[in-house]
Amino acid sequence: METKKEIALKNIPTKASEKYRNFPMVPRVVFGNGSFDQLGDILLAKRKHSEAPVIFLVDDVFEGSQLSSRIPQIFSDQIIYVSANEEPKTQQVDTLVGMIRENFSELPSGIVGIGGGTLLDLAKAVAILLNNKGSAADYQGWDLVQRKSIYHVGIPTISGTGAEVSRTTVLLGPEKKLGINSDYTTFDQVLLDPELTNGVPKEQWFYTGMDCFIHCIESLKGTYLNAFSQSYGEKALDLCKEVFLGNLSEEESRNKLMMASWHGGMSIAYSQVGVAHAMSYGLGYQLGIKHGLGNCLVFQYLEEFYPDGVQLFKQMMEKHQIELPKGICRNLDEHEMDAMISIAMGMEPLWENALGQNWRNLITPAKLKSIYRKI
């Protein structure tokens, strides 16, 4: 019988020309300003009975806010406020799952994630673990989840991560930063209300938006590129250019960036990301750097791999007067640097997409160290 590790290795995505993958997509989506107020009606059709609650996982910045008062909480529903100050962790998922199991005698009717990528990833992971045994760390990899997740809904309050549409939930585990990549990860319902992104701090808006932009660059320049991923990636890239280099109204910008995030997430569903994301995983695991910022910190030094993309990125930074932090890796010792490099080098599908099957001839620990030392 195959071990989980063997199954995971067997199912690591290969080039689309070698293996066609039958990916799930979000089956239901609502888009529009004010559409959040439809959530109650959407959930009503999925409620099993009054004792099977809906659990709302909500970014704690909304505690006591107007948005919080609009959450359609009835019967035994529970709102759990979660900090998004750090990357989501496998231990955090296990704690939330244990709390829900302890407080309720049966499975909830559903899980609703309201927030940015952290909250959406937590909601997806909790929905999976409520119907699968073990720890979230057991499922970090490709296609390790055996049973369908419970019903889960994603409602982004910031645009760019693509977490609302992707089949992965990226988590910091005890040994690695890696997603639960599974056909059961994808949300059953997504609600896209651009009004919810109003008031996001400028730098956070930029870093998360750049996550989408970098998704597009890495997908469109990758060896896994195909007509499916290209069509979504090109549209997302055009929208990012409009948002970050154009002169849109605030409402137009919110609407288009939310659509860019959706299309950017779709562009990697049948493709992959690349160098910036691989190295950002190292920063996230070793230093706890948030994903969007981590991508930006790395991407600024990747002219060798994405010259046109880096040029556009720097134009966007200049237009919005963004200054990235410096000296992030300055005080790392050799052991810490080696651990970070090991995490990055372990993202094999990302490197293969970026550089082809012979990527190990082009990327060495010494090369990664030279880039990290600039950050």
C-alpha positions as CSV (number, residue, x, y, z in Angstrom):
1,M,0.0,0.0,0.0
2,E,1.3,3.4,-0.9
3,T,2.3,5.8,1.9
4,K,0.9,9.3,2.0
5,K,4.4,10.6,1.0
6,E,4.4,8.4,-2.1
7,I,0.9,9.5,-3.1
8,A,1.9,13.1,-2.6
9,L,5.0,12.7,-4.7
10,K,3.1,10.9,-7.4
11,N,0.5,13.7,-7.6
12,I,2.8,16.7,-7.6
13,P,1.6,18.6,-10.7
14,T,3.5,18.0,-13.9
15,K,3.6,19.9,-17.1
16,A,0.1,20.2,-18.6
17,S,1.4,18.6,-21.8
18,E,2.3,15.4,-19.8
19,K,-0.8,15.1,-17.6
20,Y,-4.2,16.7,-18.0
21,R,-5.7,17.6,-14.6
22,N,-9.4,17.6,-13.8
23,F,-9.6,20.5,-11.4
24,P,-12.7,21.6,-9.5
25,M,-13.9,25.2,-9.8
26,V,-16.0,27.2,-7.4
27,P,-19.5,26.1,-8.4
28,R,-21.4,29.2,-7.2
29,V,-20.3,32.9,-7.0
30,V,-22.1,36.2,-6.4
31,F,-20.5,39.5,-7.5
32,G,-21.6,43.0,-6.8
33,N,-21.6,46.0,-4.5
34,G,-23.8,45.2,-1.5
35,S,-24.0,41.5,-2.3
36,F,-22.9,40.6,1.2
37,D,-26.5,41.1,2.3
38,Q,-27.5,38.0,0.3
39,L,-25.4,35.8,2.6
40,G,-28.3,35.0,4.9
41,D,-30.5,33.7,2.1
42,I,-27.6,31.7,0.6
43,L,-26.8,30.0,4.0
44,L,-30.5,29.3,4.7
45,A,-30.7,26.7,2.0
46,K,-27.6,24.9,3.4
47,R,-28.7,24.8,7.1
48,K,-29.4,21.2,8.3
49,H,-31.3,22.2,11.4
50,S,-31.2,24.7,14.3
51,E,-28.6,22.7,16.2
52,A,-26.2,22.5,13.3
53,P,-24.6,25.9,13.3
54,V,-22.8,28.0,10.8
55,I,-19.3,28.9,12.0
56,F,-18.1,32.3,10.9
57,L,-14.3,32.8,10.9
58,V,-13.8,36.6,10.7
59,D,-10.8,38.8,10.7
60,D,-10.6,40.4,14.1
61,V,-10.2,43.9,12.6
62,F,-14.0,43.7,12.0
63,E,-14.9,43.0,15.6
64,G,-17.5,45.5,16.7
65,S,-17.7,47.0,13.2
66,Q,-20.7,47.6,10.9
67,L,-19.7,44.6,8.9
68,S,-19.8,42.4,12.0
69,S,-23.4,43.5,12.7
70,R,-24.4,42.4,9.2
71,I,-23.3,38.8,9.6
72,P,-26.5,36.7,9.5
73,Q,-26.0,34.9,12.8
74,I,-29.0,32.8,13.9
75,F,-29.8,29.8,16.1
76,S,-26.6,28.4,17.6
77,D,-24.3,30.0,15.0
78,Q,-20.9,31.1,16.3
79,I,-18.6,34.0,15.2
80,I,-14.9,33.4,15.9
81,Y,-12.7,36.4,15.5
82,V,-9.2,35.5,14.3
83,S,-6.1,37.7,14.0
84,A,-4.6,37.9,10.5
85,N,-1.4,39.5,11.8
86,E,0.6,36.3,11.1
87,E,0.5,33.6,8.4
88,P,-2.1,30.8,9.1
89,K,-0.6,27.8,10.8
90,T,-1.4,24.1,10.9
91,Q,-1.6,24.3,14.7
92,Q,-4.1,27.2,14.5
93,V,-6.3,25.0,12.3
94,D,-6.1,22.1,14.7
95,T,-7.0,24.4,17.6
96,L,-10.1,25.8,15.8
97,V,-11.2,22.4,14.7
98,G,-10.8,21.1,18.3
99,M,-12.8,24.1,19.7
100,I,-15.7,23.5,17.2
101,R,-15.8,19.8,18.0
102,E,-15.8,20.5,21.7
103,N,-18.6,23.0,21.6
104,F,-21.0,21.2,19.2
105,S,-22.2,17.6,19.2
106,E,-22.4,17.3,15.4
107,L,-20.8,18.8,12.3
108,P,-21.7,22.4,11.6
109,S,-23.9,23.2,8.6
110,G,-21.0,25.2,7.2
111,I,-17.9,27.3,7.6
112,V,-17.8,30.9,6.4
113,G,-14.4,32.7,6.0
114,I,-14.6,36.5,6.0
115,G,-11.3,38.4,5.6
116,G,-8.1,38.3,3.5
117,G,-6.1,35.3,2.4
118,T,-5.3,34.2,5.9
119,L,-9.0,33.9,6.9
120,L,-9.9,32.3,3.6
121,D,-7.2,29.7,3.9
122,L,-8.1,29.0,7.5
123,A,-11.8,28.5,6.5
124,K,-10.8,26.1,3.8
125,A,-8.5,24.1,6.1
126,V,-11.0,24.0,9.0
127,A,-13.7,22.7,6.6
128,I,-11.4,19.9,5.5
129,L,-10.2,18.9,8.9
130,L,-13.7,18.8,10.4
131,N,-14.4,15.8,8.1
132,N,-10.9,14.2,8.0
133,K,-8.9,12.7,10.9
134,G,-5.5,13.9,12.1
135,S,-3.7,17.2,12.0
136,A,-3.7,19.8,9.3
137,A,0.1,19.1,8.9
138,D,-0.8,15.6,7.7
139,Y,-2.4,17.0,4.6
140,Q,0.2,19.5,3.5
141,G,1.0,18.4,0.0
142,W,-0.8,17.3,-3.1
143,D,-4.0,15.3,-3.1
144,L,-3.7,13.8,0.4
145,V,-7.2,14.7,1.5
146,Q,-9.4,11.6,1.4
147,R,-12.9,12.9,2.4
148,K,-14.9,15.8,1.2
149,S,-14.8,18.9,3.3
150,I,-18.0,20.3,4.9
151,Y,-19.8,23.1,3.1
152,H,-17.7,26.3,3.1
153,V,-18.0,29.9,1.9
154,G,-15.3,32.4,1.1
155,I,-15.9,36.2,1.4
156,P,-12.7,38.2,0.6
157,T,-12.4,41.7,2.2
158,I,-9.1,42.4,0.3
159,S,-8.3,41.6,-3.3
160,G,-5.2,39.9,-4.7
161,T,-4.4,36.6,-3.1
162,G,-6.7,34.5,-5.3
163,A,-7.4,32.4,-2.2
164,E,-11.1,32.7,-2.9
165,V,-10.8,30.6,-6.1
166,S,-7.8,28.4,-5.6
167,R,-7.6,24.7,-4.7
168,T,-5.0,25.2,-2.0
169,T,-4.8,26.6,1.5
170,V,-1.3,27.6,2.3
171,L,-0.2,26.9,5.9
172,L,2.9,27.2,8.1
173,G,3.5,23.8,9.5
174,P,6.1,22.5,12.0
175,E,8.4,21.6,9.2
176,K,7.4,23.5,6.2
177,K,5.2,26.2,4.6
178,L,3.0,24.3,2.1
179,G,-0.5,24.2,0.9
180,I,-3.2,21.6,1.4
181,N,-3.6,21.1,-2.4
182,S,-6.8,19.2,-2.9
183,D,-9.9,18.9,-5.0
184,Y,-11.8,19.2,-1.7
185,T,-10.2,22.6,-0.8
186,T,-12.1,24.8,-3.2
187,F,-14.9,26.8,-1.8
188,D,-18.5,25.7,-2.4
189,Q,-19.7,29.3,-2.6
190,V,-17.8,32.6,-3.0
191,L,-19.3,36.0,-2.4
192,L,-17.5,38.9,-4.0
193,D,-18.6,42.3,-2.7
194,P,-16.1,45.1,-3.7
195,E,-17.5,47.4,-1.1
196,L,-16.0,45.1,1.6
197,T,-12.5,46.2,0.4
198,N,-13.1,49.8,1.1
199,G,-10.8,51.3,3.7
200,V,-7.9,48.7,3.3
201,P,-4.6,50.4,4.3
202,K,-2.6,51.6,1.3
203,E,0.4,49.4,1.8
204,Q,-1.6,46.3,2.5
205,W,-3.7,47.0,-0.6
206,F,-0.5,47.3,-2.7
207,Y,1.2,44.2,-1.3
208,T,-1.9,42.0,-1.7
209,G,-2.6,43.4,-5.2
210,M,1.0,42.6,-6.1
211,D,0.4,39.0,-5.1
212,C,-2.1,38.9,-8.0
213,F,0.3,40.8,-10.4
214,I,3.1,38.4,-9.6
215,H,0.8,35.4,-10.0
216,C,0.2,36.6,-13.5
217,I,3.8,37.2,-14.4
218,E,4.9,33.8,-13.1
219,S,2.1,32.0,-14.8
220,L,2.5,33.7,-18.2
221,K,6.2,33.2,-18.2
222,G,6.1,29.6,-16.9
223,T,6.8,26.3,-18.7
224,Y,3.4,25.0,-17.7
225,L,1.6,27.8,-19.6
226,N,-1.3,26.7,-21.7
227,A,-4.3,28.4,-23.4
228,F,-6.5,27.9,-20.3
229,S,-4.1,29.6,-17.8
230,Q,-3.0,32.1,-20.4
231,S,-6.5,33.4,-21.0
232,Y,-7.1,34.1,-17.3
233,G,-3.5,35.3,-16.7
234,E,-3.6,37.9,-19.5
235,K,-7.0,39.3,-18.4
236,A,-5.8,39.5,-14.8
237,L,-2.5,41.2,-15.9
238,D,-4.5,43.8,-17.9
239,L,-6.7,44.5,-15.0
240,C,-3.7,44.9,-12.7
241,K,-2.2,47.5,-15.1
242,E,-5.4,49.4,-15.1
243,V,-5.6,49.4,-11.3
244,F,-2.0,50.2,-10.5
245,L,-0.9,52.3,-13.5
246,G,-4.2,53.8,-14.6
247,N,-6.4,56.6,-13.3
248,L,-9.5,54.8,-12.2
249,S,-12.0,56.0,-9.6
250,E,-12.0,54.3,-6.3
251,E,-15.1,52.2,-7.1
252,E,-13.7,51.1,-10.5
253,S,-10.4,50.2,-8.8
254,R,-12.1,48.1,-6.2
255,N,-14.2,46.3,-8.8
256,K,-11.4,45.6,-11.2
257,L,-8.9,44.5,-8.6
258,M,-11.4,42.0,-7.2
259,M,-11.8,40.6,-10.7
260,A,-8.1,40.6,-11.2
261,S,-7.7,38.5,-8.1
262,W,-10.3,36.0,-9.3
263,H,-8.7,35.7,-12.8
264,G,-5.2,35.6,-11.3
265,G,-6.2,32.7,-9.1
266,M,-7.7,30.9,-12.0
267,S,-4.6,31.4,-14.1
268,I,-2.6,29.2,-11.7
269,A,-5.3,26.6,-11.3
270,Y,-4.1,24.9,-14.4
271,S,-0.6,26.2,-14.2
272,Q,1.8,27.2,-11.4
273,V,3.6,30.2,-9.9
274,G,7.4,30.6,-9.9
275,V,10.6,32.0,-8.4
276,A,9.1,34.8,-6.3
277,H,6.5,32.5,-4.6
278,A,9.1,29.8,-4.0
279,M,11.4,32.2,-2.3
280,S,8.6,34.0,-0.5
281,Y,7.6,30.7,1.2
282,G,11.1,30.6,2.7
283,L,10.7,34.1,4.1
284,G,7.3,33.2,5.4
285,Y,8.4,30.1,7.2
286,Q,11.7,31.4,8.6
287,L,10.7,35.0,9.4
288,G,6.9,35.1,9.4
289,I,6.8,37.6,6.6
290,K,3.3,38.0,5.2
291,H,2.9,36.5,1.8
292,G,2.1,39.6,-0.3
293,L,5.0,41.5,1.2
294,G,7.3,38.5,0.9
295,N,6.6,38.3,-2.8
296,C,7.4,42.0,-3.3
297,L,10.6,41.7,-1.3
298,V,11.8,38.9,-3.6
299,F,10.4,40.1,-6.9
300,Q,12.3,43.4,-6.9
301,Y,15.5,41.4,-7.4
302,L,14.3,38.9,-10.1
303,E,15.2,40.9,-13.3
304,E,17.1,37.8,-14.5
305,F,13.9,35.8,-14.6
306,Y,11.2,38.3,-15.2
307,P,12.7,41.5,-16.6
308,D,9.5,43.1,-18.0
309,G,7.5,42.2,-15.0
310,V,10.1,43.7,-12.6
311,Q,10.2,46.9,-14.6
312,L,6.4,47.2,-14.4
313,F,6.5,46.4,-10.7
314,K,8.9,49.2,-10.0
315,Q,6.8,51.6,-12.0
316,M,3.8,50.6,-9.8
317,M,5.9,51.1,-6.7
318,E,6.9,54.6,-7.8
319,K,3.4,55.6,-8.8
320,H,2.0,54.7,-5.4
321,Q,5.1,55.8,-3.4
322,I,5.7,52.4,-1.9
323,E,9.0,51.8,-0.1
324,L,9.8,48.2,0.8
325,P,11.4,47.4,4.1
326,K,15.2,46.8,4.0
327,G,17.6,44.6,5.9
328,I,15.1,41.8,6.5
329,C,17.7,39.1,6.1
330,R,20.7,41.1,7.4
331,N,21.0,39.4,10.8
332,L,20.2,35.8,9.8
333,D,22.9,33.3,10.8
334,E,24.0,30.6,8.4
335,H,21.7,28.0,10.0
336,E,18.7,30.2,9.6
337,M,19.6,31.1,6.1
338,D,20.1,27.4,5.2
339,A,16.7,26.6,6.6
340,M,15.1,29.3,4.5
341,I,16.8,28.1,1.4
342,S,15.8,24.5,2.1
343,I,12.1,25.5,2.2
344,A,12.4,27.5,-1.0
345,M,14.3,24.7,-2.8
346,G,11.6,22.2,-1.8
347,M,9.0,23.9,-3.9
348,E,9.9,21.8,-6.9
349,P,6.7,22.3,-9.0
350,L,7.2,26.1,-8.8
351,W,10.9,25.9,-9.9
352,E,10.0,23.5,-12.8
353,N,7.3,25.9,-14.0
354,A,9.7,28.8,-13.8
355,L,12.8,27.2,-15.3
356,G,11.9,23.8,-16.8
357,Q,12.8,20.2,-15.7
358,N,16.5,21.0,-15.6
359,W,16.0,23.8,-13.0
360,R,18.5,22.3,-10.6
361,N,21.2,23.2,-13.1
362,L,20.2,26.8,-12.9
363,I,19.3,27.3,-9.2
364,T,21.7,26.5,-6.4
365,P,21.6,27.3,-2.7
366,A,24.4,29.8,-3.3
367,K,22.3,31.7,-5.8
368,L,19.3,31.8,-3.5
369,K,21.5,33.0,-0.7
370,S,22.8,35.9,-2.9
371,I,19.2,37.0,-3.5
372,Y,18.1,36.7,0.1
373,R,21.1,38.7,1.3
374,K,19.9,41.7,-0.8
375,I,16.5,41.7,1.0
